[in-house]
Amino acid sequence: MSNKLIIVMVDGMRDDMARDSLGYIEHLVDSGLAARTTVKSELPSLSRPLYEVLLTGTPSSENGITANSSVRMSGQESLFHLTKENGMVNASASYYWVSELYNRAPFDFQHDREQKNPENTIQHGKFYWEDDYPDSHLLMDGEILRQQENPDFLYIHSMNVDDTGHKFGSNSKEYRNKILRMDNYLSELIPLWRKDGYQIVITADHGMSEWGLHGGTTDEERMVPLYIISESVKKSRFESVMPQILFAPLMCRLLEIPKSAKMKKLPESVMSMLEKK
Ligand SMILES: [Zn+2]
């Protein structure tokens, strides 16, 4: 394996339901091929603020992205900035808010759906805006970017789990089914990605309450899974809970690039998850 990395961020997928429903991915953990831990999201447990947390490693009190209505570009150094600066090729298939944070705000629906420009922070992008844009299609948007652009860093961001959680609540057949389907789609892609030498990370921004809400402080809203397939990480189930603010510097570690000045130094609790090199 190299330092190439694919992150699949499943919007709104809570930790316990991921454990119950991601049969294939949990099989990889049981088989000693993947690591798993739980991540506690930053606050507020909302999408746009947490996209910024995941990608820049800064809290909303510092980065100013405090609400889903914060339609402005990030002022922080993201994983897209850092990969580009370090001569890596990056790409993303994501909800349009990701384009608004790092490429252009507000989103221009006529021009920003597909973006290909090595000068952009996100160099190769495919962006969608309907919350029920099918995960099956979104994953293939990401896979096409991978096939065409051969990115060193690919960020794929799905929305159906969150959308269905809002409509039916997390204690529903519908919500669970969207997670089962995500597992099924990934069970076809992960073997391809592994064969091509990618490290693979699967996580979520926030969870979902039984009422179909998030934004608050409960474990249902904050606890999310983190799966890592990488030779750099011990293949084990870690019982500790990782603060989400450490996600971005951990991804820099997997990409073998320096973290930004604002990202936190990885504490011993996270360093102990890494293989000694
Ligand atoms: Zn949501």
Residues whose N, C-alpha, C, O or C-beta is under 5 A from the ligand:
A	BS01	ZN	G12 D162
